[in-house]
Amino acid sequence: MTDEQHEAHEAHEAHEEPDSTAVRVALWRALHVRVDPPPHVLEDEIGLRLVGPDDGWRRRPDMDPAATSAFRAAIVARARFIEDLVVEQAGRGVAQYVVLGAGLDTFAQRRPEIAARLRVFEVDQPGPQAWKRRRLNELGYGVPDWLRLVPVDFEASGDWWKQLSAAGFDPGRPAVVVSTGVTVYLTKDATAATLRRLAGLAPGSTLAMTFMLPTELLDAADRPALEATKPRARAAGTPFISFYTPPEMLALARDAGFEDVRHVSGSVLAERYFADRTDGLRPSSGEDLLVAST
């Protein structure tokens, strides 16, 4: 292999890997199991297996158990909320589950007894998704027929809706669609366009979408951490672009065509999943949820 070929190969491999944010989320979910006492809000070490970091991963600065506890708690809280929603909707007979910007989502591997009753569509960039498919096969999980990995090149204006239909999604049947940790990286026009598309889902469908609050709406203790994160995100090539007040996000969903919209705050998730803990673990403020139904 020539030097040029080697460099091209390395660039291709790097492009195929999940982005640093997806890796951090997967490791935080595993850290919750490793360092926080039970009961665990979510038990997920499969993401850790997918990443396969070296033995020193817990010594990373962003894995410091004390310094990152509130972020870790917020990540597992939103994941648990989404999982509870999917299980609830599956119980009502909804049989399609779409994950937009799937990253290292592990619902299909952790909850196969639920997932196998659904058709699960994971939508993500082609490179990271090819990497994930390879890792699922290497670890023995495989990609069963009910799990559809849908590669979409968003940067090339890929039509994710068309790709989703080509992968077997039936727009005439109800679905649960989730998008977590994505809207902050998109323009408000792009998110509005996504909402307009999803408002056309079959009756009985549900959307859950996270959004980041403006700094002034965060608890005072959480503001410095958000401000410190912004330049790091910019330096990593994934700048924070859009922040929303809850009324603004609800209005955006209504304008897109959703009639039934509600705001689920981070404090609601804190009460639901952390109220009885004696270890002081509580999620940070800053990320809330839009839940909209057709």
N, C-alpha and C positions, 0 to 999 in steps of 0.2 A: 504494500500500500504506500503510495507517495505521500509526502507531507500534505499536499493539497487534499488528497483523498481522506487522509486521517482527520484533518481539520473539518472537512465537510461532514464526515461521519460523526465527529464529536458534536458539531453544531446540530446535526439531525437528532442525535440522542438527547441533547439538552432541550431541544424544542419539544421532544416527545414527553419529557418528564412533567409531572403536575407542577403547578406554580407554587411558590413558597407559601402563599396564604393557605392553600389547600393542605399542604404538608403540616403547617403549624396547627391547623384545626384538628387534623387527625391525631397528632401527637398530644394535643391538649386533652382530647377525649380519652386517650389511653392514660394520660397522667392522672386524670380524675379517678380512674380505677386504681392506679398504683399508689397515690399519695393521700387521697381523701377517704375518710372512714365511711363505711356503709351506713345507711342505704345509699347506693349510687343512683344518681338521677338517670344515668344512661350507662350501660356497660358496653363499651366498644374498644376492643383492642385489635380488631381486624384491620382498621386503618393503619395501625402501627405495623402490622405484619405486611401490609401492602407496601408501605414506605420502605421497610427494611433498613432503618438507619443503623449507623455503627453503634457500638456499645456505649459510646459516650453521649448519646443523644440527650440524656437528662441533665447534662452539664451545659447545654446550650443556654445562653443568657435568657432567651425567651421561654425557657422551661423552668425557671426558678419557681419552686412551689409556692412560696409566699408572695412574691412580687406579681405573679400572674394568676392568683387564685380567682379574682373577680372576673377576669376575662375567660378563664377556664369554665367557671360556673355559668357565665352567659352563653357560652358555646353549647354546653350540654343542655341548658334549659331550652334553647330554641330547638335543638335536635329532638328533645323529648316531646316538646309541644307538637312538632311536625309529625312525629311518630304516632302520638296519641290520636292526632287528627286522621291520619291515614288508616289506622286500625279501626277507628270509629266509622269512617266512610266505607271501608271495606265491609264492615258489619251491616251497613245499610244497602249493600249490593253494588256499590260502585266498583268497577272492575279494571279501571285504567289509572295508572299513577305516573305522572310526568315530573321529572326532576330537571329543572333548567339550571345549567351551570353545575352539573352533578359533582365535579371534583372527585373527592375520595369518599363519597357517600357509600355506606355499607349496609343499608337497610335490607337489600336483597340477600346478603350473606348472613346477617344476624337474625333476620326474622323470616326465614324461608316458608314457615308454616302459614304466614300471611301473604308474603310476596308471591308464592306459587299460585294463589287464588286470583292474582291480578295479572295484568300485563304491565310491566314496569319499563318505562322509557327514560333512559339517562341521556340527556342532551349536553354535549360539551365539545370543546375544541378537538379537532382530529388527532393532534399529536399526543396530548395527555390521555386521550381515550384509548389510543392504540397501546400506550404504555400500560394502562389499567387492564385492558383485555389480556395482555401478555402476563401481567402479574397474577390475575385471577386464575389463569390456566396453570402458571407455575406453582401456585399454592394449592392447587387441587379443587378450587371452588368451581372453576369453569364458568361458562356463560350459558345458562339453560335457555330454552326456547322462549320462556315467558319474560326474560330479561333482554331488552333491546338497547344496545349502545348506539346512540344516534350521533354521528360526528357532523358538526356544523362549523364551518369557518366563519365565525361572526365578523372577523376583521375584513373579510372579503364580501361582506354583506350577504352572507349565506342565508337563504330562506329556511329558517328552522321549522316553520310550520309545514312547508312542503316536504322537508326531509322527515319530519315526524310522521306525516301521513304515509310516506313511502315505506316507513319502518313498520307499518301496521296499525297506527293509531286511528281509531274510528271517531271522527268529530261528531258523529250522530249519537254517541253514547256518553254518559256522564264520566267525568274524570276528576281526580284530585291533581292539581298542578302546584308545585312549590318552587320558590326561588329564594334562596337564603344567601346573604352576603354578596349580592350581585348589584343591586341598584346603586350603591354608592360609587361604583366604577363606571356607570353609564350616564349619558346625558338625560335630562328630564324628558326630552322629546323621544328618546329611544325607549324609555320606560313607559311613556304614554302610548307609544305604538304597540308595545307588548301587551299592555292592558286592553287596548282596543281589540286586539286579536283574541285575547282570552275571554273577553266579554261575550264573544260569539260561541263559547263552548255550549254544549248541550245542557238543557235545564237539569238541575240537580248536581251541577259541577261546583267545585270549591277551589279557590285560589288562596294560597298563603304566601305572602311576600314580605321579606324583611326590608326595613329602611333605616338609615342612620339619621339621628336627630341632629339639629344644629347644636353647636357647642353650648350655647346659652341655656338650652333645655336639659342639659346633663346635670346630674348631681354635682355639686361643687367639687367633691373629692375625686370625681372621674374626669374632670375637664383637662387637667395637665397631661394625663396619659393619652387622651385623644389628640391633643395638640402635638405631643411628642411623636405620635404615630404618623401624622400627616407627611412630614418630610421623608420618613423612611419609606412610606408607600410610594411617594413620588420617585425616590431614588431607585426603587425596585422596578419602576416602569409601570406601576399600577396605581396612579394617583387617585385620591378621593375626589370625585367630581360633583356628586349631588347629595344634598342633605334635605330632609323634609320635616316640616312640622306635621303632627298627626292630622290636623284639619286639611292641610295641603294634600297629603297622600289620599285621604278619603275623598276629597274633591276630584282629584285626578282619576280615581277609580270610578266615581259616579259619572264624570264627564266621558269616560271611555265606554260607558254603557252598563256598568254594574249597578243594580238597584239595592242589593242587600250588602252593605259594607260595614265592617266594624274594625275598631282599633284595639289591639291587644298590646298593652304596655309591658315593658320589662318588669315593672313592679308587680304586675299580675302574675307573671311567670315566677317571680321570686316568692310570692305568697303561695303559689300552687305547689312548687317543688322544693322549697327550702325552709318553709315556715317552722318546721319542727326540728331542724338541725341544731345540735348543741355545739358544733365546731366553729360557728361563725361564718361558714361558707355562704356567700351571697353573690349573685351576679352583679356586674357593673351595669350602670345605666348607659344609654346611648343607642341601642338598637331596639326598635319596636316592630310590631307585625301588623300588616294589613291582612284581614281575612275577608274575602268577598265571595259571594255565591251567585249562581245564575238561576 
